[in-house]
Amino acid sequence: MASSAETSDGENELELIVRDASGSDDGGLAATDEIAPLLTPPENPKINIFTVSYPRKAPRDQVRKPLEAETSPVAHFISWVWSGSRYSGLMCMAISSTIYFVMEVFSEVVSAQPIPLLEAAFTRCTIILVLSFVWLRKSGQPISGLANVKNLLISRALMGYLSLISFIYCIQRLPLSQAIVLSFTTPIMASIVARVILHEKYKIADVGGLACSFFGVLFIFRQMLTTQDKNGGKNISVKGSSHIYAILAGIFSSITGGISYCLTRAGAKASDQPLLTVFSFGILASPASGICLFALEEFVFPDVYSFSVMLVLGVLAFFAEVFLARGLQLEKTGKVANVIYMEAALSQLWGIGSSRIALSFGRIFGCLLIFVSVFCTMYIGPDKETE
């Protein structure tokens, strides 16, 4: 359809032309066909293995999921132990005892420069102080703790340091076996103090487990508690009258250590942060051990290798103390105290396996008593604690 109109009026001329739209259909459709694929995607695209597109870079959320799935079983186990499940308290104490055993093995395997006990204690306490301070800072916890638990934390630090310094005095003046036996009365003292101070109730199985484990320790060190006089051939006891003060120091260390365990449990539960009890111990024990070191002993400057060994032992001691505090926070003292005896049994098995200690019936029977007692405690599990 086309129309034309012409109007002539002098010099002005107007021309109106109307064209039919069908004449431009071919050009319009061609332009539309070129633009349409850019504007509207196909409604039902056909997808096969050759047409699926794979992005070159995966989103961050998709990257994190495989990383979480590839987390090591050890990390999952530690997370489960720390989470506060039914067996977390017992497992934390078992890990703490295992770490102390690893420290003992590491000290024996790695030969380093001899370091005085007070100097070694000062180094470990300083490392514990630094690591606990950094941990609390990273987690955003208040360093000073809550106002209602300050007295508990101070008392825990004081009792822990008194136990440490008296044990050092004891181990310097008594045979090693006798000092170790005295130190392993600490779980019994802790259970007694917890019954009096924390009003914990124990079952017959709890008391029997502690007694069985302690008798296991006595069987292990029975042959070491007496020495053979090579000259006269007589059995003489190592607990002579000259050692009475050292024995009293060992008993005092056990009592203060038991009180420290109870205060650790009370402070960790009140503050809901077991690391505060570790930090409070470090902040008192580190400077106090330094003062005793420079006042009573001569400082030995360690070489690089020996200092590295001391650093490793200090880090291990820190984690052992953290897991110990967590175990006491989650479980009754009488339950977790029995697990501490694992260290003695593991140490004896290591000594027998490495041929450092002679194989004997008493040692094997003592280790068996300890393992049976600890496994029974684990099998029975924790009680439902009534607040």
Secondary structure, 3 states (H helix, E strand, C coil): CCEEEEEEECCEEEEEEECCHHHHHHHHHHHHHHHHHHHCCCCCCCCCCCCCCCCCCCCHHHHHHHHHHCCCHHHHHHHHHHCCCCCHHHHHHHHHHHHHHHHHHHHHHCCCCCCCHHHHHHHHHHHHHHHHHHHHHHHCCCCCCCHHHHHHHHHHHHHHHHHHHHHHHHHHHCCHHHHHHHHCCHHHHHHHHHHHHCCCCCCHHHHHHHHHHHHHHHHHCCCCCEEECCCCCCEEECCCHHHHHHHHHHHHHHHHHHHHHHHHHHHHHHHCCHHHHHHHHHHHHHHHHHHHHHHHCCCCCCCHHHHHHHHHHHHHHHHHHHHHHHHHHHCCHHHHHHHCCHHHHHHHHHHHHCCCCCCCHHHHHHHHHHHHHHHHHHHHCCCCCCC
